[in-house]
Amino acid sequence: MLLRTTNVSKQFNGVYALKDIDLEIEKGEVHGLVGENGAGKSTLIKILTGVYSLDQGDIYWNDQRVDITDPVESRKIGINVIHQDYVLIPAFNSVENVYLGSEYPKKNGRIDWKSMRKEVEVKAGELGIEIDLSKAAYELTPPQRTCLEIVRAMMTDCQLLILDEPTASLTDKEAEILFSIIGKLKERGTSILYVTHRMDEIFRLTDRVTIFKNGTKSGVVETNKIDKDGLIDLMTEKWKAQAISHSSAIGEVALEVKHLASRDGIVKDMSFQAHTGEILGIFGLGGSGRTELLECIYGYRAVKDGTITIKGKESRKRTPRNSIQEGMVLISEDRRGKAMIGGMSVRENITLSCMERYTKAGRFERKRESEAVRQQIDALQIRTTGTEQRAIELSGGNQQKVVFAKALMTGPNIFLCDEPTQAVDVKTRNEIHKLLRERADAGSAVVFVSSDLKEVLDVADNIQIMSRGRSKELLKNEGLTSNEVLACCYDK
């Protein structure tokens, strides 16, 4: 047995994040770990990688008890982790990023860049990874960054690689590259702890899966002896997803974009209309410019040409502040970088965009603010120890609910949603879908971007195809298939 934990427990402010966790991972096994947001998955990862200390319990590595006191000790014994948020320095090239935290080899008193590059090339070649090592990290695509992190992890004697939501920002095609590498690592005898909310990946990749619920282990099963409903039952007290209906009452045009082009050339010629009562899906392959399109509309990204009309009035000065005043919000795919401030409290994040509402005669009305925040916490079922808990301490799904609460506080009627369910559990995903449908049914317009085509087909009333920065077909989502959508995404 490569890794075994017994009775592992961890508390924060007297509340158990993990309690009596027993986990076993065999050599050469791909082991899945699933559970709702807040179930304790991230806490376990941080214990195994030395970020958190144990309150009680033991960890055994190759049948020997070990004390993992810090990340250096974790890497030393052979554990590496790749987080859903890349741990790369954007301006460093690939070789420099691979050697982060490692000692640079020297020759004649100088850093031996030539041998460093050679070692990285050899390791990447062994894994079947092709990356331009001279490029800075910010120039790489999301799958290339993931591959780069894998190369860095495997530069040492990595016996257990922990992958935490590794496909959260990847398209289906990009994810295939990762799956191929996982297969090669397994053939080499490397064990993998695969943490994800995507059930299809669990059934495709893993040998066994451990299920967490509310900080405890609710089961461990061989993957081929259970189905999706069985896993969800073990995670969620037999919760069942609610089907999301499509709108039959699409109204007037709320947002119209004509021949939009971004100054950086990523968005080239994009036109579409989003109506009240409608969830409009925007779908395209990786690199089509979906995120950049929403950023242009909202005011994050400079526009070169085209017009944006909100409720019949052309909007000329595009800034996030003006967008909020015009009743538009953006749910960014980068929630930690652009949608919330992790070090601030849940309360502060939720009212960040509307603080002036709680100022009267030069005084800030904290009581009225707190009451409004608690209403949002209750309505969205945000799991938190209180309004003053730091947002960064919440699980990913609850952080995303805070982002939605902040958006709702401004009273929007146009929602720009960029990967709004990225890295959240199946229950939270369904709750977000339901929320967006309710807002559309109440008269809002929702523009919905997701790299998950099945999700777009489940949620959207109509689907606007985008390819290489340009608008293509508008498809009515009635009996539409994945193949029909994908066929429109390729240039003819």
C-alpha positions in Angstrom: 0.0 0.0 0.0 1.5 3.3 -1.1 -0.6 5.6 1.1 -2.8 4.9 4.1 -4.4 7.3 6.6 -6.2 6.3 9.8 -8.6 8.4 11.8 -7.4 11.7 10.3 -9.3 14.6 11.7 -9.0 18.4 11.4 -11.0 21.2 13.0 -11.4 24.9 12.3 -12.9 27.1 15.0 -14.3 24.0 16.7 -16.0 22.7 13.5 -14.8 19.5 11.9 -13.6 19.8 8.3 -12.5 16.2 8.4 -13.3 13.5 11.0 -11.9 10.0 11.3 -10.8 9.7 7.6 -9.4 6.3 6.6 -8.0 6.4 3.0 -6.0 3.8 1.1 -4.2 4.3 -2.3 -2.4 1.4 -3.9 0.7 1.7 -6.0 -0.1 2.4 -9.7 -3.8 3.1 -8.9 -5.9 6.0 -10.2 -8.0 6.7 -7.2 -11.0 9.1 -7.4 -12.1 11.4 -4.6 -15.5 13.0 -4.8 -17.9 14.9 -2.6 -19.9 18.1 -2.4 -18.2 21.4 -2.1 -17.2 21.7 1.6 -17.0 17.9 2.1 -13.4 18.1 3.1 -11.5 17.1 -0.1 -9.3 20.2 -0.2 -8.6 19.9 3.5 -7.3 16.3 3.0 -5.1 17.5 0.1 -3.6 20.2 2.3 -2.9 17.7 5.0 -1.2 15.3 2.6 0.9 18.1 1.1 1.9 19.6 4.5 0.0 22.8 4.3 -2.2 21.8 7.3 -1.2 19.9 10.3 -3.2 17.0 11.7 -5.3 17.3 14.8 -5.4 13.6 15.2 -4.7 10.4 13.2 -1.8 8.9 11.3 -0.4 8.8 7.8 1.5 5.8 6.5 3.7 5.9 3.4 4.9 2.6 2.0 3.7 1.1 5.3 5.9 3.4 7.4 4.3 6.1 9.6 5.3 9.6 8.5 4.9 13.1 9.8 4.3 15.5 6.9 5.1 18.9 8.5 5.5 21.1 5.4 5.2 21.0 1.6 9.0 20.4 1.3 8.6 17.2 3.3 5.6 16.1 1.3 7.6 16.5 -2.0 10.6 14.8 -0.5 8.7 11.5 0.2 7.2 11.6 -3.3 3.9 13.5 -3.1 3.1 16.3 -5.6 -0.1 18.2 -6.3 -1.4 20.1 -9.2 -4.0 22.6 -8.1 -6.9 23.8 -10.2 -5.3 27.3 -9.9 -2.0 27.2 -11.7 1.1 27.7 -9.5 3.3 29.3 -12.2 5.1 32.6 -12.5 3.6 34.2 -15.7 6.7 36.0 -16.8 9.0 32.9 -16.3 9.6 30.6 -19.2 8.9 26.9 -19.0 12.3 25.8 -17.8 12.3 28.4 -15.0 8.8 27.4 -13.9 9.8 23.7 -13.8 12.7 24.5 -11.5 10.6 26.6 -9.1 11.5 25.5 -5.6 14.4 23.3 -6.8 18.1 24.0 -6.6 19.5 25.3 -9.9 22.5 23.2 -11.2 25.7 25.2 -11.6 28.8 25.0 -13.8 31.9 27.0 -13.1 30.0 29.0 -10.5 27.2 29.9 -12.9 23.7 28.6 -13.4 23.8 25.8 -16.0 20.8 26.8 -18.1 21.8 24.4 -20.9 21.6 21.3 -18.6 18.4 22.6 -17.0 16.8 22.8 -20.4 18.1 19.4 -21.4 16.6 17.8 -18.3 13.2 19.4 -18.9 13.2 18.3 -22.5 14.1 14.7 -21.5 11.3 14.5 -18.9 8.7 16.1 -21.2 9.7 13.6 -23.9 9.3 10.7 -21.6 5.8 11.8 -20.8 4.9 12.6 -24.5 4.5 16.3 -23.7 5.4 18.9 -26.3 5.8 22.5 -25.1 7.8 25.4 -26.4 10.2 25.8 -23.5 11.2 29.3 -24.5 7.7 30.6 -24.0 6.6 32.5 -20.9 3.9 30.8 -18.9 1.3 33.5 -19.7 1.8 32.6 -23.4 0.8 29.0 -22.9 -2.7 27.6 -23.4 -4.5 26.1 -20.3 -3.6 22.5 -21.3 0.0 23.4 -21.9 0.2 25.0 -18.4 -1.3 21.8 -16.9 1.3 19.7 -18.8 4.0 22.0 -17.6 3.0 21.5 -14.0 3.0 17.7 -14.6 6.5 17.9 -15.9 7.6 19.9 -12.8 5.9 17.3 -10.5 7.6 14.4 -12.3 11.1 16.0 -12.2 11.4 14.5 -8.7 10.6 10.9 -7.6 6.9 11.5 -7.7 5.1 8.4 -6.5 1.7 10.0 -5.8 0.4 12.8 -8.1 -2.7 14.6 -6.8 -4.8 16.3 -9.5 -7.3 18.7 -8.1 -10.0 19.6 -10.7 -7.4 19.4 -13.5 -10.0 19.8 -16.3 -11.9 22.8 -14.8 -10.6 25.2 -17.4 -10.0 22.8 -20.3 -12.2 22.1 -23.3 -13.1 18.5 -24.1 -10.4 18.3 -26.7 -7.8 19.8 -24.4 -8.8 17.4 -21.6 -8.0 14.4 -23.9 -4.4 15.5 -23.8 -4.4 15.3 -20.0 -6.2 11.9 -20.0 -3.5 10.5 -22.4 -0.8 11.6 -20.0 -2.6 10.1 -17.0 -2.6 6.8 -18.9 1.2 7.0 -19.4 1.8 7.9 -15.7 -0.3 4.9 -14.6 1.8 2.6 -17.0 4.9 3.9 -15.2 3.5 2.9 -11.9 2.7 6.4 -10.6 -0.3 6.5 -8.3 -2.8 9.3 -8.9 -5.4 10.8 -6.6 -8.0 12.3 -9.0 -10.3 15.0 -7.4 -13.1 16.2 -9.6 -16.8 17.0 -9.7 -17.1 15.6 -13.3 -18.7 12.2 -12.9 -17.9 11.1 -16.5 -14.1 11.5 -15.7 -14.4 9.4 -12.6 -15.9 6.5 -14.5 -13.5 6.9 -17.4 -10.2 7.2 -15.4 -10.4 5.7 -11.9 -10.0 2.2 -10.5 -11.6 3.0 -7.1 -13.3 6.1 -5.7 -13.7 7.4 -2.2 -16.7 9.5 -1.3 -16.7 12.3 1.3 -19.8 13.8 2.9 -19.8 16.6 5.4 -16.2 15.9 6.4 -16.6 12.1 6.8 -16.0 9.2 4.5 -19.3 7.8 3.4 -17.9 5.0 1.2 -15.2 3.6 -1.0 -16.1 1.5 -4.0 -14.6 0.0 -7.1 -15.6 2.3 -9.9 -16.9 -0.4 -12.2 -19.3 -1.6 -9.5 -21.3 1.6 -9.1 -23.1 4.1 -11.3 -23.5 7.9 -11.3 -26.7 7.9 -9.3 -25.1 5.6 -6.7 -22.2 8.0 -6.3 -24.4 11.0 -6.0 -26.6 9.2 -3.4 -23.4 8.6 -1.2 -22.5 12.3 -1.6 -25.8 14.0 -1.1 -28.3 12.1 1.0 -30.0 10.8 -2.1 -30.5 14.2 -3.6 -32.0 14.3 -7.1 -31.2 16.9 -9.7 -34.1 19.1 -10.9 -34.6 19.2 -14.7 -34.1 22.7 -16.1 -36.9 23.7 -18.5 -36.5 25.8 -21.6 -38.2 29.1 -22.0 -41.4 29.5 -24.0 -41.8 33.2 -23.4 -38.7 34.9 -24.9 -39.3 38.7 -25.0 -37.7 41.8 -26.3 -34.1 42.4 -27.1 -32.2 43.3 -23.9 -28.6 43.1 -25.2 -27.5 43.5 -28.9 -24.0 43.2 -30.1 -23.1 44.2 -33.7 -19.8 43.5 -35.4 -17.8 43.7 -32.2 -14.0 43.5 -32.4 -11.5 43.8 -29.6 -8.4 45.9 -29.8 -6.2 42.9 -29.3 -7.7 41.1 -32.3 -9.1 38.1 -30.4 -12.7 39.1 -31.0 -12.9 39.9 -34.7 -16.5 40.3 -35.8 -19.2 39.2 -33.3 -22.9 39.9 -33.5 -25.8 38.5 -31.5 -29.0 39.4 -29.6 -29.9 38.3 -26.1 -33.6 38.6 -25.1 -35.5 38.9 -21.9 -36.6 35.5 -20.7 -33.8 33.8 -22.6 -30.7 31.9 -21.7 -28.5 32.3 -24.7 -25.6 29.9 -24.9 -22.3 31.0 -26.5 -20.3 28.0 -27.6 -17.1 27.6 -29.5 -14.0 25.5 -29.5 -10.9 26.5 -27.4 -9.5 29.8 -28.6 -12.7 30.9 -30.2 -12.7 34.1 -28.0 -15.8 33.4 -25.8 -14.3 34.8 -22.6 -12.8 37.8 -24.4 -16.2 38.5 -25.9 -17.9 38.8 -22.5 -15.0 40.9 -21.2 -15.4 43.4 -24.2 -19.1 43.7 -23.5 -18.6 44.2 -19.7 -15.8 46.7 -20.1 -12.8 44.7 -19.0 -11.2 44.5 -22.5 -10.8 47.3 -25.0 -13.1 47.4 -28.0 -11.8 48.5 -31.4 -15.0 48.3 -33.5 -18.7 47.5 -33.3 -21.6 48.6 -31.1 -23.2 47.4 -27.9 -26.8 48.2 -27.3 -28.5 47.7 -23.9 -32.3 47.9 -23.9 -32.4 49.9 -27.1 -29.7 52.4 -26.1 -26.2 52.3 -27.5 -23.6 52.0 -24.7 -20.5 54.0 -25.7 -18.4 54.1 -22.6 -17.6 50.5 -21.6 -16.4 50.1 -18.0 -17.4 47.6 -15.3 -18.8 50.4 -13.2 -21.0 51.6 -16.1 -22.1 48.0 -16.8 -23.3 47.6 -13.2 -25.2 50.9 -13.4 -26.8 49.7 -16.7 -28.0 46.5 -15.0 -25.4 44.1 -16.3 -23.1 41.8 -14.3 -20.3 39.5 -15.3 -19.7 36.1 -13.5 -16.0 35.6 -14.4 -14.5 32.2 -14.9 -11.5 33.5 -12.8 -13.4 33.9 -9.6 -10.4 34.3 -7.4 -8.6 36.7 -9.7 -11.5 38.8 -10.9 -14.7 38.1 -9.0 -13.8 38.1 -5.3 -11.1 39.2 -2.8 -10.1 36.1 -0.9 -8.7 38.0 2.2 -11.9 39.9 2.7 -14.9 38.5 4.6 -18.0 37.0 3.0 -20.0 40.1 4.0 -17.5 42.5 2.4 -17.4 40.5 -0.8 -21.1 40.3 -1.2 -21.6 44.1 -0.8 -18.4 45.0 -2.7 -20.3 46.3 -5.8 -23.0 48.2 -3.9 -21.5 49.6 -0.7 -22.9 53.1 -1.4 -26.4 51.7 -0.9 -25.7 51.3 2.8 -24.3 54.8 3.3 -26.6 57.4 4.7 -25.7 61.0 5.7 -22.0 60.0 5.6 -22.4 57.0 7.9 -22.2 53.4 6.9 -25.2 51.3 8.1 -23.5 48.1 9.1 -26.7 46.5 10.6 -28.7 47.0 7.4 -25.8 45.7 5.3 -25.5 42.6 7.5 -29.2 41.8 7.3 -29.0 42.0 3.5 -26.0 39.7 3.4 -27.6 37.1 5.6 -30.6 37.1 3.3 -28.4 36.2 0.4 -26.5 33.6 2.4 -29.9 32.0 3.3 -31.3 32.2 -0.2 -28.3 30.7 -1.9 -27.6 28.3 1.0 -23.9 29.4 1.3 -22.1 27.2 3.8 -20.1 29.5 6.0 -19.3 29.8 9.7 -20.6 33.4 9.6 -20.6 36.6 7.6 -17.1 37.5 8.8 -15.4 34.3 7.6 -12.8 35.1 5.0 -14.0 34.1 1.5 -10.8 32.2 0.7 -11.6 29.8 3.5 -14.8 28.6 1.8 -15.0 25.7 -0.6 -15.0 26.4 -4.3 -18.7 26.0 -4.7 -19.5 28.3 -1.8 -17.1 30.9 -3.2 -19.0 30.8 -6.4 -22.2 31.3 -4.5 -20.7 34.4 -2.9 -19.8 35.6 -6.4 -23.5 35.2 -7.4 -24.7 36.9 -4.2 -22.5 39.9 -5.0 -24.0 40.0 -8.5 -27.6 39.7 -7.3 -27.1 42.6 -4.8 -26.8 45.0 -7.7 -30.2 44.1 -9.0 -29.1 43.1 -12.6 -31.3 42.2 -15.5 -28.5 41.1 -17.8 -26.2 38.2 -16.7 -22.9 37.5 -18.6 -21.9 34.1 -17.2 -18.4 32.7 -18.1 -18.1 29.1 -16.9 -20.4 29.8 -14.0 -20.3 26.2 -12.7 -16.6 25.6 -13.1 -15.2 23.3 -10.3 -18.5 23.1 -8.4 -20.2 19.9 -7.3 -23.3 18.4 -9.1 -25.7 19.8 -6.5 -24.3 23.4 -6.6 -24.2 23.1 -10.4 -27.9 22.3 -10.5 -28.7 25.1 -8.1 -26.8 27.6 -10.3 -28.7 26.4 -13.4 -32.0 26.7 -11.5 -31.1 30.2 -10.3 -30.3 31.4 -13.9 -33.5 29.9 -15.2 -35.5 31.7 -12.5 -33.8 35.0 -13.3 -34.6 34.5 -17.0 -38.2 33.6 -16.2 -38.4 36.8 -14.2 -37.4 38.9 -17.2 -33.6 38.9 -17.2 -31.4 38.0 -20.2 -28.7 35.5 -19.5 -25.6 34.9 -21.8 -24.1 31.6 -20.8 -20.6 30.4 -21.8 -19.4 27.0 -21.0 -16.7 24.7 -22.4 -19.0 21.8 -21.4 -21.3 21.3 -24.5 -23.6 19.0 -22.6 -24.2 21.7 -20.0 -24.9 24.3 -22.7 -27.5 21.9 -24.3 -29.1 21.3 -20.9 -29.4 25.0 -20.0 -29.6 27.2 -23.1 -32.8 28.1 -25.1 -30.7 29.1 -28.1 -27.0 28.6 -28.9 -24.9 31.2 -30.7 -21.8 29.5 -32.4 -18.5 31.4 -32.2 -15.4 30.4 -34.2 -12.1 32.2 -34.3 -13.5 35.4 -32.9 -16.5 35.5 -35.3 -20.2 34.8 -34.9 -21.6 31.9 -37.0 -24.9 30.0 -36.8 -27.6 30.7 -34.3 -29.2 27.3 -33.3 -32.5 26.8 -31.7 -32.1 24.3 -28.9 -34.9 21.9 -29.8 -33.7 18.3 -30.2 -30.2 19.6 -30.9 -27.4 17.1 -30.6 -23.7 17.6 -29.7 -22.6 16.5 -33.2 -24.8 19.1 -34.8 -23.3 21.9 -32.6 -19.7 20.7 -33.1 -20.2 20.5 -36.9 -21.0 24.3 -36.9 -17.8 25.1 -34.9 -15.4 24.0 -37.6 -14.6 26.2 -40.5 -16.1 24.9 -43.7 
